[in-house]
Amino acid sequence: MPDLELLRSAVTNERAAARMREVFAAQVAPALAAALGPDRAARAAGLVAAQLLGLGLSRYLLRLPGVADPAPSEVVEGLAPAIAATLAAP
């Protein structure tokens, strides 16, 4: 489960938002740079982050039906094609 306090705070607090950016820079960007190359990594990291943050807000904070209830494997099954398409884009 994600750090819900950080996710909630990042929307309205610049220090929390900066911490969230640090987490993505440390965890997401290096993996994407290794897989996609440095030229595509920053854009891909931003777009993937947008998808994952939207998922976190929808599933854990807003608890939207259809996103909050399914098993994690079902969420992965539903979101994986969108993330794959993002990563495949030039």
Rosetta blueprint (number, residue, H / E / L):
1 M L
2 P L
3 D L
4 L H
5 E H
6 L H
7 L H
8 R H
9 S H
10 A H
11 V L
12 T L
13 N L
14 E H
15 R H
16 A H
17 A H
18 A H
19 R H
20 M H
21 R H
22 E H
23 V H
24 F H
25 A H
26 A H
27 Q H
28 V H
29 A H
30 P H
31 A H
32 L H
33 A H
34 A H
35 A H
36 L H
37 G L
38 P H
39 D H
40 R H
41 A H
42 A H
43 R H
44 A H
45 A H
46 G H
47 L H
48 V H
49 A H
50 A H
51 Q H
52 L H
53 L H
54 G H
55 L H
56 G H
57 L H
58 S H
59 R H
60 Y H
61 L H
62 L L
63 R L
64 L L
65 P L
66 G L
67 V L
68 A L
69 D L
70 P L
71 A L
72 P H
73 S H
74 E H
75 V H
76 V H
77 E H
78 G H
79 L H
80 A H
81 P H
82 A H
83 I H
84 A H
85 A H
86 T H
87 L H
88 A H
89 A L
90 P L
